Amino acid sequence: MRTVGKTVLMLCAAAMLLSVTVFDPSEITSKILVRFVGTAPQRVEEEQEVVADTQLQSLLRSIREDRVREKLGRFASMGSRVVGYPGCEEAYEFVRGCFEEIGLEDIATETFDVTVPVDKGAQLTFLDSAPRTPDHSPLTTPLYGLWPNGVRTPSLPTEGIEGDLVYGG
């Protein structure tokens, strides 16, 4: 009995393999569907593909590198676009405007509450033997916190920290 089961299994596997390697799978599918279901799958008309291809070609021709650079530059200039930061709302308005510009209608917005850490800003002030600004005040540069590890956000004491800055690059 085991031999019969193995033989039937091997014959089924061989038939399946032959149906996709030697014979045309669409012909086999059509014949099986017509015989058992009474209908065959409808073929896609070639004309629809040509129209879609023409539309795609037209769309591709309308894309210009200078416009892509301008849009990406504008988007990148918004600063952080993370929820809770001013750049998030600005990015939303920008993308919505782009959608309207290309003629999209019925643009829906769904809002929901989310908890995110907000970086209120920090700066590094170079005190000793450092370059100075034109008015001779200490040079400063902004610092940005890393995304938090779990629930602990990056922080510094209110009074700040002092130490030597070592250039490692």
C-alpha positions in Angstrom: 0.0 0.0 0.0 2.9 2.4 0.8 4.3 1.7 -2.7 1.0 2.6 -4.3 0.8 5.9 -2.3 4.3 6.9 -3.3 3.7 6.1 -6.9 0.5 8.2 -7.0 2.3 11.0 -5.3 5.2 10.9 -7.8 2.8 10.8 -10.7 0.9 13.9 -9.4 4.2 15.7 -8.9 5.4 14.8 -12.4 2.1 15.9 -13.9 2.3 19.3 -12.0 5.9 19.8 -13.1 5.0 18.9 -16.8 2.0 21.3 -16.7 4.3 24.3 -16.1 7.5 23.2 -18.0 6.5 21.4 -21.1 2.9 22.5 -21.8 1.5 26.0 -21.9 0.0 26.6 -18.4 -2.7 29.0 -19.7 -4.0 26.3 -22.1 -4.1 23.7 -19.3 -5.9 26.2 -17.0 -8.4 27.1 -19.7 -9.2 23.5 -20.5 -9.6 22.5 -16.9 -11.8 25.5 -16.1 -14.0 25.0 -19.1 -14.4 21.3 -18.3 -15.1 21.7 -14.5 -16.4 25.2 -14.1 -17.9 26.0 -17.5 -16.0 29.2 -18.0 -12.5 30.2 -19.0 -10.5 33.2 -17.8 -11.0 36.4 -19.9 -7.9 37.6 -21.8 -6.8 41.2 -21.3 -7.2 43.3 -24.4 -3.9 44.4 -26.0 -5.4 47.9 -26.5 -5.6 48.6 -22.8 -1.9 47.8 -22.4 -1.0 50.2 -25.1 -3.1 53.0 -23.6 -1.5 52.3 -20.2 1.9 52.3 -21.8 1.2 55.6 -23.5 0.0 57.2 -20.3 3.1 55.9 -18.5 5.4 57.3 -21.2 3.6 60.6 -21.0 4.0 60.7 -17.2 7.7 59.8 -17.4 8.3 62.6 -19.9 6.7 65.1 -17.6 9.2 64.4 -14.8 12.1 66.9 -14.8 15.3 66.6 -12.7 15.3 70.3 -11.8 11.7 70.0 -10.4 12.5 66.9 -8.5 15.6 68.6 -7.0 13.6 71.7 -6.1 10.8 69.6 -4.4 13.3 67.4 -2.5 15.4 70.5 -1.5 12.2 72.2 -0.1 11.2 69.0 1.8 14.7 68.6 3.3 14.9 72.2 4.4 12.0 71.7 6.8 14.2 70.4 9.6 12.8 67.4 11.6 9.6 66.2 10.2 8.9 63.9 13.1 5.5 64.2 14.7 5.5 67.1 17.3 8.0 69.2 15.5 7.2 72.3 13.4 8.5 70.5 10.3 5.8 67.8 10.5 3.0 70.3 9.9 5.0 72.1 7.3 5.7 68.8 5.5 2.0 67.8 5.7 1.0 71.1 4.0 3.7 70.7 1.4 2.7 67.2 0.4 -1.0 68.1 0.4 -0.2 71.0 -1.8 1.7 68.8 -4.2 -1.3 66.4 -4.3 -3.6 69.2 -5.1 -1.2 70.6 -7.7 -1.4 67.3 -9.7 -5.1 67.3 -9.5 -5.9 64.8 -6.8 -9.3 65.4 -5.2 -11.0 64.3 -2.0 -7.7 64.2 -0.1 -8.5 62.9 3.4 -6.6 63.4 6.5 -6.8 61.1 9.5 -5.3 62.3 12.8 -4.5 60.3 15.9 -2.6 60.9 19.1 1.0 59.6 19.4 3.6 60.0 22.1 7.0 61.1 20.9 10.0 62.7 22.6 10.5 66.3 21.6 14.1 67.7 21.5 13.9 71.2 22.9 17.4 72.0 21.7 20.9 72.2 23.0 24.1 73.8 21.9 27.8 73.4 22.2 29.7 76.5 23.2 33.4 76.7 22.5 34.9 78.6 25.4 38.7 78.4 25.5 41.1 79.0 22.5 38.3 78.5 20.1 37.3 80.5 17.1 35.1 83.5 17.9 32.2 85.1 16.1 32.8 88.6 14.5 31.6 90.2 17.7 34.1 88.1 19.7 31.5 86.1 21.5 32.1 82.3 21.9 31.3 80.2 18.9 28.3 77.9 19.3 26.8 75.1 17.3 23.5 73.3 17.7 23.3 69.8 19.2 20.6 67.3 18.4 19.6 64.4 20.6 19.6 60.8 19.3 16.3 59.0 19.2 15.7 57.6 22.6 16.7 54.1 23.6 13.4 52.6 24.9 11.8 55.1 27.2 14.9 57.0 28.3 15.4 60.2 26.4 18.9 61.8 26.1 19.4 64.6 28.6 22.0 66.9 30.1 22.0 68.7 33.5 20.4 72.1 33.4 23.7 73.8 34.1 25.3 71.9 31.3 28.7 70.2 31.3 32.2 71.3 30.6 35.2 69.5 29.3 37.8 69.2 26.6 36.7 68.7 23.1 38.9 66.3 21.2 38.7 66.4 17.4 38.8 62.8 16.2 38.5 63.1 12.5 
